[in-house]
Amino acid sequence: MKSLPESPQGVLFDLDGTLLDSAPDLHGALVTYCSEVDATPPPYAMVREVVSRGSRAILRCAFDESDEALLERMPRYLELYHSMMSRHTRPFEGIVPLLDALEHGGLAWGIVTNKPGYLTDDLVHQIGWSDRVCAVVSGDTLPVRKPDPAPVLLACERAGLDPARCLFVGDDRRDVQAGRDAGLYTVAVHWGYLDGGDPRAWGADAVLEHPRQLGELLKLKVPA
């Protein structure tokens, strides 16, 4: 396990399942799509668990089909999701005061997600973070995405951050792998979607139960 950087510069976060609880709107879009094609919508809990795997995995909750068939369904599903993606999506409890504390403590924070860029940028804008985030790297910014470390390194480069002095926080094994391979201190979080896995088994440098614990780790004063 790596040691926490002595003088950290910033924190990079995964988006869905780490900063934002977006599963309600991702499920809502699927329910609407199923209604359009006369299919039975899956329960919310089934969709929530696979959100970190992306749209194809979400569609597979309702349609037991080949990847090719699911890809054909994806444009309409994403169109529906785009139309409602901030209807019920909110930061997880404790995230807003954590981000405030990071900024007050002089630490930059950014986002590295596998979500398509047009959705990421619009959602970050609708949540009100566009002018606060130091860098945003999406799933189609580069030819590769997490668990490849390149998106994490690009976010550090764009924000002028030294990877060795940064943390990467996520709710999926791929986040931990990407952050570790990029040379960051890695943090797995228990409040996210987890893809049915156990964060303690991912080899992260720290595993946290609540956002305030990240503030404690960084010796920041996070409002209750």
C-alpha positions in Angstrom: 0.0 0.0 0.0 1.2 3.5 -0.8 1.5 6.2 1.9 -0.7 9.2 1.8 1.2 12.1 0.0 2.7 14.4 2.6 1.6 17.5 0.7 -1.4 16.5 -1.5 -2.3 18.8 -4.3 -5.6 17.4 -5.4 -8.2 14.7 -5.5 -9.7 13.1 -8.7 -13.0 11.3 -8.4 -15.1 8.9 -10.4 -18.5 10.5 -11.2 -21.4 8.0 -11.1 -21.5 6.1 -7.8 -18.8 8.2 -6.2 -19.8 11.9 -6.4 -23.3 11.5 -7.8 -26.1 9.1 -7.1 -27.3 8.9 -10.7 -28.9 5.4 -10.6 -32.4 6.8 -10.2 -32.3 8.6 -13.5 -30.5 5.8 -15.3 -33.2 3.4 -14.2 -35.9 5.9 -15.0 -34.7 6.2 -18.5 -34.7 2.4 -18.9 -38.3 2.2 -17.5 -39.3 4.8 -20.1 -37.5 2.9 -22.9 -39.1 -0.4 -21.9 -42.5 1.2 -22.0 -41.8 2.4 -25.6 -40.8 -1.1 -26.8 -43.4 -3.0 -24.7 -40.8 -4.7 -22.5 -40.9 -5.5 -18.7 -38.6 -3.0 -16.8 -36.2 -4.5 -14.4 -36.2 -3.6 -10.7 -34.2 -0.6 -9.5 -31.9 -2.6 -7.3 -30.7 -4.7 -10.3 -29.9 -1.6 -12.4 -28.2 0.2 -9.5 -25.7 -2.6 -9.0 -24.4 -2.5 -12.6 -24.4 1.3 -13.2 -20.6 1.4 -13.0 -20.4 -1.0 -16.0 -22.1 1.5 -18.3 -25.2 1.6 -20.6 -24.8 -1.8 -22.1 -24.9 -3.5 -18.7 -27.9 -1.4 -17.8 -29.8 -2.4 -20.9 -28.9 -6.0 -20.4 -30.9 -5.9 -17.1 -34.0 -5.7 -19.3 -32.9 -7.4 -22.6 -31.1 -10.8 -22.7 -29.5 -10.1 -26.1 -26.2 -10.0 -27.9 -23.9 -7.0 -27.6 -24.8 -6.0 -31.1 -28.5 -5.9 -30.3 -27.9 -3.9 -27.2 -25.8 -1.4 -29.1 -28.7 -0.8 -31.5 -30.9 0.0 -28.5 -28.3 2.3 -26.9 -28.9 5.6 -28.9 -32.6 5.8 -27.9 -31.8 4.8 -24.3 -29.1 7.5 -24.0 -31.4 10.1 -25.7 -34.0 9.4 -23.0 -31.4 9.5 -20.2 -30.0 12.7 -21.5 -33.5 14.3 -21.3 -33.9 13.4 -17.6 -30.4 12.9 -16.2 -30.6 15.5 -13.5 -34.2 14.9 -12.6 -33.4 12.9 -9.5 -29.6 12.7 -9.6 -27.9 14.3 -6.6 -24.5 14.3 -4.9 -24.2 11.6 -2.3 -24.7 12.6 1.3 -21.5 14.3 2.5 -20.1 15.1 -0.9 -21.0 18.8 -1.0 -19.3 19.6 2.3 -16.3 17.5 1.3 -15.9 19.4 -2.0 -16.2 22.7 -0.1 -13.6 21.6 2.4 -11.2 20.5 -0.4 -11.5 24.0 -2.0 -11.1 25.8 1.4 -8.0 23.7 2.1 -6.5 24.7 -1.3 -6.8 21.3 -2.9 -8.0 21.0 -6.5 -10.6 18.3 -7.4 -11.4 16.8 -10.8 -13.4 14.0 -12.5 -12.4 11.0 -14.4 -15.3 9.0 -15.7 -16.2 6.4 -18.3 -19.4 8.3 -19.1 -19.5 9.8 -22.7 -18.3 13.4 -22.8 -21.5 15.0 -24.0 -23.4 13.5 -21.0 -20.6 14.2 -18.5 -20.2 17.8 -19.5 -24.0 18.5 -19.4 -24.5 16.7 -16.1 -21.6 18.5 -14.4 -23.0 21.8 -15.7 -26.5 21.0 -14.5 -25.2 20.0 -11.0 -23.4 23.4 -10.9 -19.8 22.2 -10.9 -18.5 23.4 -14.2 -16.7 26.4 -12.7 -15.3 24.5 -9.8 -13.8 21.3 -11.2 -10.1 21.5 -12.2 -10.3 18.9 -15.0 -12.9 16.5 -16.5 -11.9 13.5 -18.5 -14.7 11.4 -20.0 -14.9 7.9 -21.4 -14.4 9.1 -25.0 -11.8 11.8 -24.3 -9.1 9.3 -25.2 -9.1 6.1 -27.2 -8.8 4.2 -23.9 -10.7 4.5 -20.6 -10.5 3.2 -17.1 -9.0 0.8 -16.0 -6.3 2.2 -18.3 -4.3 4.9 -16.3 -4.1 7.3 -19.3 -7.3 9.2 -18.5 -6.2 9.7 -14.9 -2.8 11.0 -16.0 -4.5 13.3 -18.5 -6.6 14.8 -15.8 -3.5 15.4 -13.7 -1.7 17.0 -16.7 -4.7 19.3 -17.5 -4.9 20.4 -13.9 -1.2 20.9 -13.5 -1.1 18.2 -10.7 1.7 15.8 -9.8 0.2 12.3 -9.8 2.4 11.3 -6.9 0.7 14.1 -4.8 -2.9 13.2 -5.7 -5.6 10.8 -4.7 -8.0 8.9 -6.9 -11.4 8.0 -5.4 -13.9 5.6 -6.9 -16.5 2.9 -6.3 -15.3 0.3 -8.8 -12.3 -2.0 -9.0 -11.4 -0.3 -12.3 -11.0 3.0 -10.5 -8.5 1.5 -8.1 -6.6 -0.1 -10.9 -6.4 3.1 -13.0 -5.4 5.3 -10.1 -2.8 2.8 -8.9 -1.2 2.3 -12.3 -1.1 6.1 -12.7 0.8 6.5 -9.5 -1.9 8.1 -7.3 -3.0 7.2 -3.8 -6.1 5.1 -4.3 -9.3 5.3 -2.3 -12.3 2.9 -2.7 -15.6 4.0 -1.3 -18.4 1.9 0.2 -21.2 4.3 -0.5 -21.3 3.7 -4.3 -22.6 1.0 -6.6 -19.6 -1.4 -6.2 -20.7 -3.6 -9.2 -21.5 -6.3 -6.6 -17.9 -6.4 -5.4 -16.2 -5.8 -2.0 -14.0 -2.7 -2.1 -11.7 -4.2 0.5 -10.7 -6.8 -2.0 -9.5 -4.3 -4.7 -6.1 -3.4 -3.2 -6.9 0.3 -2.6 -4.7 2.2 -0.3 -7.8 3.2 1.8 -11.4 2.1 2.0 -13.9 4.6 3.3 -17.5 4.4 4.5 -18.5 8.0 4.2 -17.2 11.1 2.4 -16.3 12.9 5.6 -13.7 10.2 6.2 -11.8 11.5 3.2 -11.7 14.9 4.8 -10.4 13.3 8.0 -7.8 11.5 6.0 -6.6 14.8 4.5 -6.9 16.6 7.8 -9.5 18.9 6.5 -12.4 20.4 8.5 -15.6 19.1 6.8 -18.9 20.5 8.1 -21.3 18.0 9.5 
